[in-house]
Amino acid sequence: MSVAGVYVGIARGYFQEAGITNEFVPLAGFNQLVGPIATGELEIGSAGPSAALFNALERGIKIKVVADQNTVYPGQSAIALTVRK
């Protein structure tokens, strides 16, 4: 459901109107996004917080976070983030 807005936008022609072509490629996780994002082969990706994301940022890969797909309220989280020393 977190990408429902994308599908609604496609169905209503918003992307086409803006000259944006969509191609959906299912991936197993952010690890598979890092290479294409770092080389400019991929312009937009969708992923949650993960070790791969933080490792990519630490290596200096230019990533812009522009929006969230899941708003978390106290006591009502649908995701979890675990951090260790």
Residue frames as a rotation matrix with the C-alpha (Angstrom) as fourth column:
MET 1
0.562 0.827 0.000 0.00
0.827 -0.562 0.000 0.00
0.000 0.000 -1.000 0.00
SER 2
0.192 -0.522 -0.831 2.94
0.434 -0.714 0.549 2.36
-0.880 -0.466 0.089 0.51
VAL 3
-0.858 -0.505 -0.095 3.29
0.129 -0.391 0.911 2.91
-0.498 0.769 0.401 -3.25
ALA 4
-0.073 0.928 0.365 -0.43
0.874 0.236 -0.424 3.17
-0.480 0.288 -0.829 -3.97
GLY 5
0.443 0.230 -0.866 -0.04
0.021 -0.969 -0.247 6.87
-0.896 0.092 -0.434 -4.74
VAL 6
-0.612 -0.716 -0.336 2.37
-0.398 -0.088 0.913 6.06
-0.683 0.693 -0.231 -7.57
TYR 7
-0.786 0.353 0.509 -0.12
0.578 0.711 0.400 3.71
-0.220 0.609 -0.762 -9.19
VAL 8
0.309 0.905 -0.292 -2.92
0.714 -0.423 -0.558 6.26
-0.629 -0.036 -0.777 -8.82
GLY 9
0.110 -0.369 -0.923 -0.68
-0.323 -0.891 0.318 8.90
-0.940 0.263 -0.217 -10.42
ILE 10
-0.899 -0.424 0.107 0.05
-0.079 0.398 0.914 6.57
-0.430 0.813 -0.391 -13.34
ALA 11
-0.431 0.815 0.388 -3.62
0.861 0.499 -0.093 5.70
-0.270 0.294 -0.917 -13.80
ARG 12
0.527 0.668 -0.526 -4.59
0.518 -0.743 -0.424 9.37
-0.674 -0.048 -0.737 -13.81
GLY 13
0.598 -0.319 0.735 -1.85
0.744 -0.120 -0.657 10.23
0.298 0.940 0.166 -16.32
TYR 14
0.948 -0.220 -0.232 0.08
-0.063 -0.839 0.540 12.60
-0.313 -0.497 -0.809 -14.05
PHE 15
0.100 -0.979 0.177 3.47
0.168 0.192 0.967 11.13
-0.981 -0.067 0.184 -14.93
GLN 16
-0.071 -0.054 0.996 2.75
0.974 0.213 0.081 11.03
-0.217 0.975 0.038 -18.65
GLU 17
0.846 0.473 0.247 1.58
0.507 -0.857 -0.095 14.64
0.166 0.205 -0.964 -18.48
ALA 18
0.770 -0.614 -0.171 4.92
-0.339 -0.621 0.706 15.60
-0.541 -0.486 -0.687 -16.92
GLY 19
0.575 -0.545 -0.610 6.90
-0.673 0.109 -0.732 13.62
0.465 0.831 -0.304 -19.52
ILE 20
-0.283 -0.642 0.712 7.99
-0.917 0.400 -0.004 10.95
-0.282 -0.654 -0.702 -17.02
THR 21
0.206 0.252 -0.945 8.28
-0.579 0.810 0.090 7.36
0.789 0.529 0.313 -18.21
ASN 22
0.261 -0.032 0.965 7.87
-0.914 0.314 0.257 4.69
-0.311 -0.949 0.052 -15.52
GLU 23
0.145 -0.201 -0.969 9.55
-0.396 0.885 -0.243 1.32
0.907 0.419 0.048 -15.50
PHE 24
0.540 0.115 0.833 9.05
-0.839 0.151 0.523 -0.83
-0.065 -0.982 0.178 -12.43
VAL 25
0.043 -0.616 -0.786 11.78
-0.309 0.740 -0.597 -3.35
0.950 0.269 -0.159 -11.67
PRO 26
0.920 0.334 0.206 11.29
-0.293 0.236 0.927 -5.43
0.260 -0.913 0.315 -8.54
LEU 27
-0.101 -0.990 -0.095 14.44
-0.378 0.127 -0.917 -5.82
0.920 -0.056 -0.388 -6.44
ALA 28
0.166 0.109 -0.980 15.24
0.640 0.745 0.191 -7.75
0.751 -0.659 0.054 -3.30
GLY 29
0.612 0.036 -0.790 16.33
0.728 -0.416 0.545 -4.67
-0.310 -0.908 -0.281 -1.38
PHE 30
0.902 -0.230 -0.367 18.44
-0.253 -0.967 -0.016 -1.54
-0.351 0.107 -0.930 -1.25
ASN 31
0.013 -0.943 0.332 21.64
0.024 0.332 0.943 -3.52
-1.000 -0.004 0.027 -1.88
GLN 32
-0.151 -0.015 0.988 20.52
0.906 0.397 0.144 -3.90
-0.395 0.918 -0.046 -5.50
LEU 33
0.840 0.498 0.216 19.72
0.543 -0.785 -0.298 -0.17
0.021 0.367 -0.930 -5.79
VAL 34
0.525 -0.659 -0.539 23.11
0.147 -0.553 0.820 1.15
-0.839 -0.509 -0.193 -4.64
GLY 35
-0.431 -0.775 0.462 25.06
0.582 0.152 0.799 0.43
-0.689 0.613 0.386 -7.84
PRO 36
-0.140 0.430 0.892 22.52
0.950 -0.196 0.244 1.85
0.280 0.881 -0.381 -10.31
ILE 37
0.886 0.427 -0.181 21.91
0.463 -0.834 0.299 4.93
-0.023 -0.349 -0.937 -8.14
ALA 38
0.339 -0.845 -0.414 25.65
0.237 -0.349 0.907 5.56
-0.910 -0.406 0.082 -7.68
THR 39
-0.609 -0.626 0.486 26.31
0.583 0.062 0.810 5.37
-0.538 0.777 0.327 -11.45
GLY 40
-0.589 0.451 -0.671 23.26
-0.513 -0.850 -0.121 7.42
-0.625 0.273 0.732 -12.46
GLU 41
-0.952 0.253 -0.173 21.65
0.025 0.626 0.779 4.48
0.305 0.738 -0.602 -14.25
LEU 42
-0.122 0.916 -0.383 18.69
0.902 0.263 0.342 4.75
0.414 -0.303 -0.858 -11.89
GLU 43
-0.528 -0.041 0.848 17.16
-0.010 -0.998 -0.054 8.10
0.849 -0.038 0.526 -11.03
ILE 44
-0.074 0.604 0.793 14.56
-0.945 -0.298 0.138 7.11
0.320 -0.739 0.593 -8.45
GLY 45
-0.532 -0.053 -0.845 14.36
0.094 0.988 -0.121 4.18
0.842 -0.144 -0.521 -6.07
SER 46
0.341 0.695 0.633 12.22
-0.715 -0.245 0.655 3.26
0.610 -0.676 0.413 -3.15
ALA 47
-0.089 -0.405 -0.910 13.65
0.381 0.830 -0.407 1.63
0.920 -0.383 0.081 -0.06
GLY 48
0.915 0.397 0.073 13.47
0.052 -0.295 0.954 1.77
0.400 -0.869 -0.290 3.68
PRO 49
0.393 -0.802 0.449 16.21
-0.915 -0.389 0.105 2.34
0.091 -0.452 -0.887 6.19
SER 50
0.984 -0.146 -0.104 18.76
0.148 0.989 0.006 -0.46
0.102 -0.021 0.995 6.06
ALA 51
0.381 -0.921 -0.076 22.42
0.289 0.040 0.957 -1.21
-0.878 -0.387 0.281 6.63
ALA 52
-0.096 -0.401 0.911 22.96
0.982 0.114 0.153 -0.90
-0.166 0.909 0.383 2.86
LEU 53
0.692 0.410 0.594 21.51
0.514 -0.858 -0.006 2.62
0.508 0.309 -0.804 2.87
PHE 54
0.941 -0.332 -0.070 23.70
-0.151 -0.594 0.790 3.78
-0.304 -0.733 -0.609 5.74
ASN 55
0.158 -0.913 0.376 26.78
0.543 0.398 0.739 2.10
-0.825 0.088 0.559 4.25
ALA 56
0.154 -0.036 0.987 26.15
0.961 -0.229 -0.158 3.85
0.232 0.973 -0.001 0.91
LEU 57
0.919 0.200 0.340 25.86
0.123 -0.964 0.237 7.21
0.375 -0.176 -0.910 2.66
GLU 58
0.711 -0.702 -0.032 29.05
-0.002 -0.048 0.999 6.49
-0.703 -0.710 -0.036 4.62
ARG 59
-0.050 -0.732 0.679 30.88
0.813 0.366 0.454 5.73
-0.581 0.575 0.577 1.33
GLY 60
-0.572 -0.205 -0.794 29.80
-0.043 -0.960 0.278 9.11
-0.819 0.193 0.540 -0.02
ILE 61
-0.713 0.416 0.565 27.26
0.693 0.292 0.659 7.89
0.110 0.861 -0.496 -2.56
LYS 62
-0.934 0.357 -0.037 25.02
-0.353 -0.932 -0.083 10.84
-0.064 -0.064 0.996 -3.37
ILE 63
-0.544 0.822 -0.166 21.50
0.742 0.565 0.362 9.91
0.391 0.074 -0.917 -2.31
LYS 64
-0.816 0.392 0.425 18.65
-0.473 -0.876 -0.098 12.35
0.333 -0.281 0.900 -1.80
VAL 65
-0.667 0.700 -0.256 15.79
0.738 0.570 -0.362 11.40
-0.107 -0.430 -0.897 0.49
VAL 66
-0.906 0.291 0.307 12.80
-0.107 -0.860 0.499 13.34
0.409 0.419 0.811 -0.77
ALA 67
-0.011 0.954 0.299 9.77
-0.876 -0.153 0.457 11.77
0.482 -0.257 0.837 0.87
ASP 68
-0.804 -0.171 0.570 8.65
-0.463 0.782 -0.418 9.01
-0.374 -0.600 -0.708 3.11
GLN 69
-0.517 0.653 -0.554 6.23
-0.353 0.427 0.833 6.25
0.780 0.625 0.009 2.30
ASN 70
0.133 0.518 -0.845 5.26
0.646 0.601 0.470 5.51
0.751 -0.609 -0.255 5.84
THR 71
-0.120 -0.102 0.988 4.50
-0.534 -0.832 -0.151 8.00
0.837 -0.545 0.046 8.58
VAL 72
-0.301 -0.089 -0.949 5.16
0.587 0.767 -0.258 6.63
0.751 -0.635 -0.179 12.04
TYR 73
0.238 0.442 0.865 3.23
-0.530 -0.687 0.497 7.75
0.814 -0.577 0.071 15.07
PRO 74
-0.658 -0.511 0.553 4.15
-0.730 0.253 -0.635 6.85
0.184 -0.822 -0.540 18.66
GLY 75
-0.472 0.417 0.777 2.83
-0.401 0.683 -0.611 3.39
-0.785 -0.599 -0.155 19.44
GLN 76
0.620 0.771 0.146 1.61
-0.161 0.307 -0.938 2.80
-0.768 0.558 0.314 15.86
SER 77
-0.152 -0.794 -0.588 4.78
-0.835 -0.215 0.507 2.00
-0.529 0.568 -0.630 13.89
ALA 78
0.915 0.403 -0.003 4.64
-0.326 0.735 -0.595 -0.34
-0.238 0.545 0.804 10.92
ILE 79
0.537 -0.810 -0.236 8.45
0.015 0.289 -0.957 -0.51
0.843 0.511 0.167 10.72
ALA 80
0.925 -0.344 -0.165 11.36
0.199 0.065 0.978 -1.04
-0.325 -0.937 0.129 13.08
LEU 81
0.536 -0.839 0.096 14.92
-0.312 -0.302 -0.901 0.25
0.784 0.453 -0.424 13.08
THR 82
0.938 -0.290 -0.192 17.53
0.318 0.495 0.808 -1.65
-0.139 -0.819 0.557 15.07
VAL 83
0.544 -0.800 0.255 20.93
-0.418 -0.521 -0.744 -0.10
0.728 0.298 -0.618 15.81
ARG 84
0.839 -0.362 -0.407 23.89
0.545 0.556 0.628 -1.60
-0.001 -0.748 0.664 17.61
LYS 85
0.659 -0.678 -0.326 27.18
-0.363 -0.666 0.651 -0.09
-0.659 -0.310 -0.685 18.79
